[in-house]
Amino acid sequence: MGIKVGICGVGAFANNFIPLFKAHPEVASVTLCDLDAAKLKAKAEQFGISRTCPSLDELCQSDVDAIAVITQNWMHGPQAAQALRAGKHVYSAVPSAITMEEIAALVRAVEETGKVYMIGETSYYYPCALYCRDRFRKGDFGSIVYAEGEYMHDFDHGLYDVYKWRGGERWKEIAGAPPMHYPTHSVSMIVSVTGAYATHVSCMGVVDHHADGLFRKGVNLWDNEFSNETALMRMSDGSVTRINEFRRIGHPGEVRMSLYGTAGSYEEQYGNNIWVTKDRASWQDITGLLESRGVPASERKDAMSEKVGGDAVFEGLSQVHQIDRLPKEYAGLPNGHRGSHQYLVHDFVTACVAKRQPPNNVWQAARYLVPGLIAHESAKRNGELMVIPDFGGGR
């Protein structure tokens, strides 16, 4: 029969996920939930969904088995914990929480209820992360010595509209959030490849001087002056990682990683991806291999070709994505964030059905988030080296 899924929050970002939950063969029904009655009605009509709910409180009391939290980012932690305590499995958009208290409460909720929790971290499924995980498992990197991860997103690239939409008349209070409070895209790529996690951090912040005045004491809720932050982290495997979170940057914007080992290295710069070893002649341009362009099943030598026929296209995927892991119903459906959306929904649904924690579970979510929270505290102390608490690897 499958599971019944409730989607809490039906704003613009939810548009990417409603069709995927609805089409999944192991989802029996979808219920949409939002406080905005007009928006809720419009989205239900748009996607042909008959079941709606006016609040998270009522959704938690309903018969749904799982709830996808796709609300404003400062609501994720408390709402996810509420749903878990109500006996529901939870999928959450990033970030998982915005304070140490919230992430600690979230971990406790999962451990005490035994419910499935998954953080919707897109970078985990990026082609570069998939490629590097495969080569790391094969031993091609040797021992990791240094890694870089960064998320460059200038305010001129849509962030003004995002925060005005989220915050209404008081949008400036949230727009100046510390960049390191949103570290999961950067940190997750490295942690997901090596399995190592950050243990210590020293971080420096760049004081903002932009005329919009968003990053100022007395303007935002954090009295935060830093628009760009750079952290140097010691990892549990002895390696070193640098993380950049930039919101004022003369750059088109991207999420990227580079990873250096004793035997081989992966390097990424804007629009270019390479693999290299100590032998200069071994240099490989793998940009085309990792390009997310959509893949016809006929191009693949896997089981999916037989399932859906040669003309079916899986949108937004690269050559390193495993198409045969996806349900055939996803052929032709929208995808996004470098092919990650379909895998996010599929892995959450299958984890709920199997009653097992997914790869991006609550303990991994903490390892993606907490280094950034502590990094910002370090930046406020002019780069003081600080210990990063760890909630363990789960079970």
N, C-alpha and C positions, 0 to 999 in steps of 0.2 A: 504493500500500500504506500510506503514512503512516509516522509515526515511532513508535518504542517509547519510552515514558516511564516513568521510575522516580520515585516520590514518596518522599523520605526524610523521615521524621517523620510519624506518623499520629495526632497528638493532635487536640484539639478544633478548632483552626483549619484543619487539613487537611480536615475534613469538608466545608468550603465548596468545596474545589477538586477532590477526588477525583471527584465526579460530572461535573464539567465537563471534566476531562481524558478521562474514560472516554467521554463522549458526543461528543467532538469528531470530526468525520468524517475528519480527517487524523491521528488517533492510532490506530495499529494495535493497541497493547496497553498496559496499565498494570501496573506492578509496584509493590507496596507494600513499604516497608522501614522497620523500626524495631527498636531494641535490645530492646524489651519484647515478648517472644514472645507473651504472653497478649493484649496489646493488638493486636498485629499480626494474630493469628488472628481476633480479634473483628471488626476493621475489614474484613478480607478477606471474611469471611462477610457482614457488613452491606452491603457494596457489590458483592457478587458478583464478586470478583476472585480468580482462581486463582493468579496469580504473586506470590510473596512472597520477600523477601530479609532476612536477619537483621542485616546491617550495611552501612554505606556502603562500606566496603572491598570487600565482595563485590559490591555494586551497581555499583561502578566497574569491576569485572572482568567484568560481565555484558554481554549484547548490547543493552542499552538505548542509545538514541541521545541521550537527554536526561534530566537529573535535576532535579527540583523540590526545592529545599532548604526544608523547612518545619519546622525544628528550633528549638531555643532561640536567642535572638537573638545571644548571644555566640559561637555556633558558625558563623554564616553565612559569614563571610569565609573562614576556613580550609577549611571543607567545600566551598564553591563553587570555590575555587582547586584543591583536590584533584580534584574532578570534571572541571574544565576540563583539568587536566594528564593526566587519564585519557582524554581525547578525547571528553568528553561536552559537549553544550550544557547551559547552566544557567539555571534560573529560581530566584531567591532571594527569600524573604520579606524584609521590611525589619527592621532596617537591613542594608545591604550588608556592613558591618564595624563594629568598635568602636574601632579605633586607626588612626593614619596608616600604620603599617607594614602592617596588614592590607589597607587599601584600595589601597596602592601595589602590594602583591603581587598583588592581584586584577586590577588594570589590566594589569600585566605578563603575567599568565596569559592574559588575553584577547588581548592584542597578539601574544603569541608563539605561541598555538595557533590563532588565527583562528576560534575557536568562538563561537557565539552566547551572549551573557549578557544577561539581563534582570532588572532589579530590580522586584519586585512592588509598586510604589508606587501605592497606591489613589488618592491625591489627584490624580494625573495625569488620571484619568477622572471626577473629580467634575464635576457639572453646571456649577458656577461656573467651573472651569478651562476646560471646553469652550466655554462661552459667551464668556469673555474672550479665549481664543485666536482665536476667530472674529472678534470685533470688533477685536482687535489686528491681525490680518492685513488687515482691511479699512481700517485706518488710523483707526478711530473714536476711539482714545485720543489720537492725536497722539503726542507724545514722552512717555514715562513719566518722572515726576519723583519719585514716592514710592509705596511699597507696604507692606502689612502682611500678615503671615501668623502664625497662632498655633494652637497645639494645647493646649487646656485639658482636662486629664484628672485630676481629683482622685482621691486614693487611696481615698476612700470609694465611688467608682464602680467597684468590681470589681478594683482593682489589688492589694489584699491577697491575694485568692484567686489571681490570676495569678502573683504572685511565689512564693507558697507552693507552687503547683503546679510552677513551673519550678525552684525552688531547693531544695525539700525542707527538711530540718532546718536547713540553712544559708541559708535564703531571705533573711535580713536582709543578708547580704553583697552581694547583687545588687540588692535593692529600692531602695537609696539611690543608684542610678546617676545621674550628672549629667543633668539634663533635656536639655541641649543635645547629649547623645550620641544623642538620638532626634529629630533636627530635620527628617527627610525629608518628613513630611506637610506641614509649614509651608513649607519652602523650595521644595519641588518645584512647588507651585502657581504661584509667581511665576516661577521659572526656566523652567517649561514654557510659560508664556504669552509672555514677552518675549524669551526666548533669552539674556538677560543672566545673568551669573554673579557671585557675590560675590568681591571682590578684597581688601577690608579689613574688619575687624570690631572693635568695642568692645563688651564685654558686662559687665553687672552681674548679680550673683546676690543672691538674698534668703536669708539664713541662716534655717534652719528651727528652730522651737521646739516642734514637736509632741511630745506625750507618748510616742509610739511609738518615738522615738529613731532612726529609720531613717537620717536624713540627719545623720550625726555622724562625726567623725574617729574612727578605730579601730573603727567598726561596719561600714561598707561597704568594698568593695575599692578605692575611689577616694579614701577619706578625704574624701568630699564632704559639705559642709554645706549646699549650695544645693538647695532644693526647687523654686524658681522662678528662671528666668533670662530676661533680656531683652537682646537683641543689636541693635545698630545697624550696618548693613552698607553699605559703598559697593559699587555694582554696576558691572559692566564698561561699561554704557551711560551712566554718569554719574549715575544715579538713586540714591536712598537707600531702603533696606528695613529695616523693624523686624520682628524675629522674637521671639515670646513662646513659651516652653515652660514651662507651669505644671502642677505636680503637687499643690499645695495651693491651692485656689481655690473660693470660694463661687459656683459656677456649674454649670449642668447638664452642661457639657462639650461641646466641639465642635472641629472643624477648620474654620478660616475664613480668608478673604483679603479684602483691599480693595486696589484698584489705581487710582491717580490719574494722569491724563495732562494734557497741555496743552489737549486738545480735549474729552475726556470722561472719566468716572470710574465705576468700579463700587464700591459700598459694601455690606458685609455686616455685619449684627449678628444676634444670636440670633433666628432665625426670620424674618428680613427680608432681602431682596435688592433693591437698586435700581440703576438706571442713570440718570446725570444728566450734563448738560452745563452750559455757562455760562448758558444760557437756563433760568430757573427753571421755565418752563412745560413744559420737556422731560422733567421728572421722570417716571420709569417704575418702577412696582412690578413686578418680574419674579419674585417669589417663586413664584408658581404655575408659571411656565415651568420653573423649576429644581427643582421638587419631585420627589423620587424616589419614585414610587408604583406603578410598573408600568404598562406601556403596551400596550394591545391593538393588534395589527397593523392592525386596521381603521381606527384613528385616524390612521394615517400615510399620507402620500402618497409612499411609496417602494416599492421593489421587493419588500419583505418581505411585504406584504399578499398578493401573488400566490403567493409561495412557500409560505406556511403557512396561508393562509385567514384570514378576518376574526376568528375567535374566539380565535386564539392570543395568549397574553399573555407579554410579556417582563418578568419580575419586576424590581422595583427600579429601573426606568429612568425618566428624565425626558424631557420633550419635546425636549431638545437632544441627546440621545444618538442616534447613527446606528444604528438597528436593522438596516438592511440590510447592515451590515458583519459582523453576527454569523451564524453557521451556524443554519439553521432548526432544527436539533436542540436548540438552547438554549431554544426556546419552552417555558415552563412550568417550567424548571429553576430552582433557587435562585440568588439573586444576593445581593450584599451590599456594604457600604461605598459607598452611593449609586450603585449600578449598576456598580461597577468590576470585580467578580470575573470576569464573563464576558469582558470585554474583555482583562483581564490574561492569561487562559489563551489566548484566541484569538490575540492578537497575538504571544505567545511561540511558539505552535505554528506559525503561518504564517511567522514569521521563521526558525524552524528548517528548515522545508520549503524555503523560498526561499534559505536560507543567506545571510541578510542580518541586520545588527544591527537590533533594534527601536528605537522611539523612546526607551524607558527603558533605554538601553544602559549599559555600565559607566562610560563617561565622564560621562554624565548622573548616574549613581548617585553618582559622586564629587562632582559639583557640588551634589548634594542633601545629602550627608553632611559633607564636609570643613568647610564653614562653621561647623557646630555644634561639631565637635571643637576647632577653633581658638577659637571663641567661649568655650568653657568655660575654656580656658587663659587667655584674656583676663580672664574673671571672677575667676579665682584671683589675677590680678595687678591687681585693683581697677580693671578697665576699660581696661587698656592697649590702645592701638590696635595691631592685629597684622595682618600680611600673610597672606592665605589662599592657600596653594599651589593651583595648578590643573594638572590632568593632561591638558588639551586637550579638544578636541571630538570626538576619534575620527575614524573614517573610514567 
